[in-house]
Amino acid sequence: MASYALSAYGNFLNLIALSLFTYEVVGSALGIGAVMALRLFSGMLAGLVAGALTTALGRRTVMIGADVAQALAMLLLAVGSRDPALGLLLGAVVVLGAGNTFFTVALRSAVPVIVGQDARTRANGLLVTARSVATVLGYGSAAAIIALGGYALAFAVNGATFVVSAAAVLVLRPRTDTEDGTGDETVAEDGTGDEPGPQTSPARQRGGLGVRLGMGGIPALLLGTILLRGTDAFASSSHNVALPIVASLESPDDPALFMTQFWAAWAIGTFLSHQLLKRLWREKAYGERAFALGTGAMAVFFVCAFTGLPVPALIAAALAAGIADGCTEIVYVSRLQAAPERERNRLFGLSASAETAGFTLGMIAAAAALEGFPVLAVVATFHGAALCGALALFLVTLARRHGGAERTTRSPGSTAPLSADEGETHGTRTGAGPLPRA
């Protein structure tokens, strides 16, 4: 946890330093956008192969390799920062984009093996909390570190955080993979991520996976959840692009302070999200319904933040958006981690590609839309798409839950055997183990 927090701090520090350094190298806003798009595109491609790579090499190996590669890229960039070369910058950006995806996929899919299925939600909450603290510290210290030692120091600090992260995984040697590559976890049909009891049969586990599509056997409802996550990333790109514009309009004397207030409030909200989930939803299931509700709430709060609110109300809206954002991430990651061991790597790889692709397309579309439309209209349209997707997923989960209840309802005197589908559904509902706790 400590090494992850330190590595995340380096990433957010580098987010500012690398952006400024890129502008110095390319000299134009279009160039910055192109370099950012290259980083996102490399991360999206990495997500397509991350599942197969982690399965072949092992999650621990991938985590160490990703950290070492990113540390070397930062070291080379720090050494060459005084005489920057475009080729060196582009190479480092590709390594950072792909390395972050590989590490994230390996870590998230390994959490249930490291801590156990019952503790995965709590572990995810701690990871989100650690990253929230790192966000505030990274953004807050970037200016001071760059002023003290220039870009070379900022890149060196980020590289050192990757070294610490790799060393922690290497020395602590956490168990990240099962011995046979399979697990006894199953995914409930309603998406709660319930674990099977000791008597859950393979047939009933297969039934619990629900309707499958042609995407390599991924359950339809789970695929819809991943697509909604990508849509949410698409929507989030709009406020990332629009916020500097609003900051310049609302606070022309000090736009940096405006942005700091917004992101600090958001980060505090994500910090509080784990505590709220742990206290309010301790006995609840973490599944598609909760994810859909959180995504919808997050979209509403982000739109409210761009309606010209006074500063206290703006901070409150950003705080609420951060709480919804943090809760949604914990619920989403915990949901994917409920998948069987043999499927988890592929799911997180697909998720990483969907999120990165959504954010990349959103950045391009939002930048183009803001050239001709008001900020509020653009942000509301983008987040409106996420809200509609969240509503659709929520209604589907309700319909499936109602349909499952009807299939498992038996008349008092009936002795007719259950059909195959009914038996599998019934087994999924009643044969599952205890729900995961926060």
N, C-alpha and C positions, 0 to 999 in steps of 0.2 A: 504493500500500500504506500509506504513512504517513497520507495523508488519510483512508483507510478506517478505519484504526486509531483516529485521532482522533475521527472521527464515531461509531464504536462506543463509544468512551469516553464521549462525551456522552450516548449513548442509555442506557447503564447507570447513569450518574450521574442522568439524568433519571428512570429507572425508580423510584428511591427517592424523589427529590424530588417527582415528580408524584403518587406514591401518598400521601405525607404531605400534600401540598397538597390533593389531592382529599378526603381525610378532613376537612380543615379547612373545605372549602367545603360538603360535603354532610352531614357530621356523623354518618355511620352506616356500619357495615360493608356493609349492603345497598347503600347508595349507591356505595361504592367498587366493589363487584362489578358494579353496573350500568354505571358509567363504563368499567371495564375491558372489560366485554362489548361496549360500544359501539365501543371502539378495535379489538378483535379482529374484530368484525362488519364494520367499515369496511375492515379489511385483507382479509377474506375476499371481500367484494364487489369490491375492487380487483383481486384475483387473477383474477377472472372476465373482466375486460376488459384486464388488463395485457398479455397477449399481442398482442391486436389493436392496442392503443395503441402499444406499442413497435415493431410492424411499420409502423404508419402514420407515426409521428413520428421514428423512429430511436432507438436505445438511448441514445446520448449526450444527446440532447435530453431524454429522459425522466429520466435521471439528474440532469441539471442542474435541471430543473423540479421534481423531487421534493425536492431539497435546498433550493432557494430557497423553496418553499412551506412546508417544515417550519421553515426559519429565520425566516420571517415569523410563523408561528404562535407560535414560542417568544419572539420579540420582543414580540408583543402580550401574551402571557401574562406576561412579565417586567414590562412596563409596568403591567399591571393587577393584579399580584399583591398589592398593598397593599389594594386594594378589590375582591376577587375577585367575578366575576359567573359564575353557573352557565352561561349561554349561551356566554361566552367560553371557559370550560373545555371544554365539550362540542365546540365548533367546533375547538379546538386538538387535542383527542383524535382527532376524525375525520381531520383533516389528517395527524396523526402516524401513525395506523394505515394509511391509504391510501398516504401518501408512502413509508413504509418498505417496503411491498409493491412498489410501482412501482420503487423504486430497486433492491431486491434482485433482482427478476425481470430488470431490464435489465442489471445487473452480471453476474449469474451466466450469463445467456445470451450475454453479450459476451465472456467470458473466452477461449473458443477463438479468437475473431477477434483479440483483443488480443495473445495470446501464442502462438497456434498450437495445434493439436490435441495435438501431442506433449508440450507443456509445460503442458497444462491442469491435470493432477493436481497438479503441483508448485505451480502458482499457487493452486489451491484450498487446498492445505495451508498456504501462506503466509497466505492470508486467514483461515483458521481460527486459525492461530497469533496473528495480529494481534488478532483478536477476543478470544482468550483473555486476552492481556495487558491489553486494554482492559477486560475484565470485572473483573479483579482491581483495577485502578486506579480504575475507575468506582465500584465498590462501596466501595472503601477510602477514597476521598476525599469521598464524598457528605456524610457527617456534618460534616466540617471545612468544606466550602464552604458548606453551609447555615448552620452556626454563624457563619461569617464574614460572609456577606452576605445571608442569608435565601434564600427561594425565588427572588427576583428575580435574584440572582447565579447560582444554579444554572441557571435557565432561560436566562439570557444566555450562560453558558458553553456550554450545549448548542446554542443558536442559532449561536454563533460557530463551532462545529465543523461545522455544516451549511454555513456560508459557505465555510470552508476546503475542504471536500469539493467543493462546486460550483466553486470557483475552480480547484482542481486539474484537474478534468475539462475546464473551459473553457480553461485555459492550455495544458495538456499535449496536448489534442486527440487522445486515443487513437482509433485506428481500431476502431470497435465494430460496424460493419455491413459486410457484403460489398457489392460494387457492384451485383450483380444480385439480391441477396436469397436466393441459393441457395448451396449448398456441395457439395463432393464427398464429405462424410462420409456414412457409413452406419452403421446399428446392426446388429451381428451377431445372429443368431438366439438365441445363447445369452446374449446380454446383456453381452458383454465390452466392447463399445464399440470394436471393432476398426475401423480405417479401411481402405477399399478400396485395393487396389493400382491402378496406372495402367491395368490392363486389365480392371478390374471393370466389367461392362456394366450398363446400367440395369435389365435384367431380373433380373440376379443381385442387384442392390441391393434390388429390390422383394422378391425371395425372402428376403433376409436380414432383412426386417422381421417375418417370422413371421406367426402368426395374428392377424388384426385384429378388433377389436370395433366396435360401433357408435358409440363415443366419438370421432367425427371421424377414424377411421382410426388410432387409437393402438394399437400392438401390445399384445396381451393381456398378455404378460409384463411389459412396461413399465408398463401400467396397474396391474397388480398391485403393482408396486414402489411406485408413487405412493400407492396405497391403503394399503400397509403403512406408508409414511411418515406418512400421516394417522393411522393407528392408533397409531403410536409417539408422535405428538404428544398424542393422547388419553390414552395411558398416562402420559406425562410430566407431565401436569397433576396427577396424583394426588400425586406427591411434592412438587410445588410448593405444593399446598394443605396437605399433611400436615406439611411440615417445620417451620413455625412452631409447630404443636401439639407435635410431638416435642421441639423445642428448649425449650419452656416446661416440659415434663414432666421432661426429662433434665437440664436446667440452669436451674432456676428463678431462680437468682441472676443469671445472665448469659446469657439465651437468644440475644442478638445474637452473642456469641462462638461459641456452638455453630453457628449458621448460617454465620458467617464461615468457620469451619474447614471446614465441609462444602463450601461453594461455592468456597473457595480451592483445596481439594484437587481438586474437579471441574475447575476452570479450568486447574490445572497439568496434569491428565490430558489435556485437550483440546490443551494446548500441546505435550505430548509425542507426540501421536498422529501428527502429520506426520512426525516423525523416525522413529518406528517403522515407518510405512508405507514410507518411503523406503528404509530399511535391510533390512526383513524381506521386503517384497513387491515388490522392485524389478522382478522378472521376471514378476510375476503379472498377471492380467487383473483389471480393476476392473469388476465387473458385479453382477448380481443375487445370485449366490451369496455373494459377500463382503458385500454389503449385508445379506442375511438373517442371516448368521452374526454380524455386528456388532450388529444390532438385538437378536438373541436374547441375546447376551452382556451388552449394556447393560441389558436388562430384568432379568436375573438379579442383576447387581451392585447395581442400585438397590433391589431387594427386600431383598438382604442388608444394605444400609445401614440398614434400618428394623427389624432383628431384635433391637435392644437391644445392639449390640456395644459393647465399651469404646472409648474415644476413638481409640486408635491403629488398631484394626481398622476403625472407622468411617471414618477418614481414608483407609485403604487401599482400602476398598470404594468410596468416593466418587472416589478417584483412578482406580481401574479403570473405573468407570462413565464418567468423563470421557475416558479413553483410547478406550473403545469408542464413545462419543458422537462424538468428533472423527474417528475413523477412518470411522465410518458416514457422517458428513456429507460427508467428502471423497470417499468412494466413490460416494455417492448423486448428488452434484452432478456429479462427473465422468461418471457414467453418463448422466445427462440431457444433458450437453453433447456426448456422442457422437452425438446425434441430428442429422439434417440441419439445416442453417441455417434453412430455411423452416419447420421444425416446432419449433425450440427455444424461441421466445418463448411459444408456446401451452403447451408442456409445463411450463415454469417458472411460468406463470400458473396452470395447473391445480394444480401442486404447492403453490403458495402458498395457494390456496384450501383444498386438502385439509388442509394442516398447520394453518392458522388455524381452520378449522371443527372439526377434531379437538380442538385445544387448548381452544377455546371450550366445546364440549360436555363435554369432560372436566372443566373447571373447575366447571361447574354440577353435573355428576353426582358428582364427588368431594366437593364441599362438602356435597351432600345426603347422600351415603353416610356421611361422617364424623360426621354427627349421631347415627347409630344403630349404627355398627360400629367395631371397633378399627382403629387406624391400619394395622397390618400387614396385616389382612385386606383393606382397601381398596386399599392399594398393591400387594399381591400379585395381587389380582383384575385390576386395571387393567393392570399389566405382564404378567400372565399372558396377557391378550388379545394383547398385542404379541408375546409369545413364541410363542404358537400361530400367529399370522400369519407370523412369521419362519420357523417350522418348515415351514409349508405352502408358502411361496415357495421355500424351499430344496429341498424334495422335488420340486416342479414343475420347477425348473431341472435337477435330476439326471435326472428322467424325460425331459425334452426333450433333454438332452445325450446320454442313452443312445439315445433314438429317432433322433437325428440321426446317431449313429455307425452304427446299424444300416442306415439308409437309404443311407449312403455306402460301406458295405462291399460290395465286388464280388468275385465268384468269380474265381479265377485265370484261367480260360479264357473268361470271358464276353466277348462282343463286342456284346451287345445295347445299344442306345443308352439313356442315362439318360432317365427320364421328366422332364417339366418340373419337377416338385417336387424330384426327386432332383438334377437338374442345378443348380437354384438353391441348394439346401442345400449341395451339394458345392462350388459356387463360393464360397459364403459362408465355408465352413470353410477352404478352401485358397487363395482369391484375396485374402484380406485382407492389409493391410499390417502393419507391426510393431505390437506391443502398446504402449499408452501406458506410459511409465515414470514412477515417482514423482519 
